[in-house]
Amino acid sequence: MKRLGILAIGALMLASSAQAQAGEQGLYADQLRAMFTAVADGTCPETLMGPELLGACRQQLPQMSAMLKAAGAIQSMTLVKAEDADGRHYENYKVTFANGAPSHWTIGALQDGRFNAVYSLGD
């Protein structure tokens, strides 16, 4: 299976980080799962995505939807680390889908109840 593509706005410059304890549950796992489900179903969740991320999602929707459908159901999501940079919180998850190798996804930059960053750099 091809690596899952990038869904991102801009590059992140992560100046400081705090390593998450093993087994710790992140703050954003449910929202990331909801985004995967919506995108696989062919929609970009307006209630979860900030304007720029929503625009990027809509632009990449056909490819991302097809990739997430091919990846299959999420089998597990494990918080790898949580990081704070420029006053914003980011979480990196190892996501295992039913088909293919696990991949790492970052979600963060929450503002006004919506995320401004969700991406995978590929693994």
RAGI-V207631 format. One record per pair of residues at least 12 apart in sequence whose ideal C-beta (glycine too) atoms are under 7 Angstrom apart, sorted by sequence separation. I is the first residue (numbers start at 1). J is the second residue. If there is no record, write none. Layout:
I/J + I/J
//
This chain:
79/91 + 80/92 + 92/104 + 93/105 + 35/48 + 44/57 + 80/93 + 105/118 + 106/119 + 34/48 + 44/58 + 79/93 + 80/94 + 92/106 + 78/93 + 91/106 + 105/120 + 77/93 + 78/94 + 90/106 + 91/107 + 104/120 + 31/48 + 44/61 + 91/108 + 103/120 + 39/57 + 77/95 + 90/108 + 42/61 + 89/108 + 90/109 + 104/123 + 76/96 + 88/108 + 103/123 + 74/95 + 75/96 + 88/109 + 89/110 + 102/123 + 39/61 + 75/97 + 101/123 + 42/65 + 74/97 + 75/98 + 73/97 + 80/104 + 39/64 + 40/65 + 72/97 + 73/98 + 39/65 + 71/97 + 72/98 + 72/99 + 90/117 + 40/68 + 71/99 + 39/68 + 40/69 + 70/99 + 71/100 + 36/68 + 36/74 + 33/74 + 9/52 + 9/53 + 33/77 + 32/77 + 9/56 + 8/56 + 29/77 + 7/56 + 7/57 + 29/79 + 7/60 + 26/79 + 25/79 + 5/60 + 24/79 + 26/82 + 7/64 + 5/63 + 5/64 + 20/79 + 20/80 + 20/81 + 32/93 + 50/111 + 5/67 + 19/81 + 20/82 + 53/115 + 4/67 + 28/91 + 53/116 + 17/81 + 18/82 + 27/91 + 29/93 + 50/114 + 52/116 + 53/117 + 2/67 + 18/83 + 26/91 + 49/114 + 50/115 + 53/118 + 17/83 + 18/84 + 48/114 + 49/115 + 50/116 + 4/71 + 26/93 + 48/115 + 16/84 + 1/70 + 14/83 + 16/85 + 1/71 + 15/85 + 14/85 + 13/85 + 12/85 + 32/105 + 32/107 + 14/90 + 31/107 + 12/90 + 28/107 + 28/108 + 35/118 + 31/115 + 32/118 + 1/99 + 1/100 + 4/103 + 3/103 + 12/117 + 9/116 + 9/117 + 8/117 + 7/118 + 8/119 + 7/119 + 6/119 + 6/120 + 6/121 + 4/120 + 4/122 + 3/122 + 3/123
//
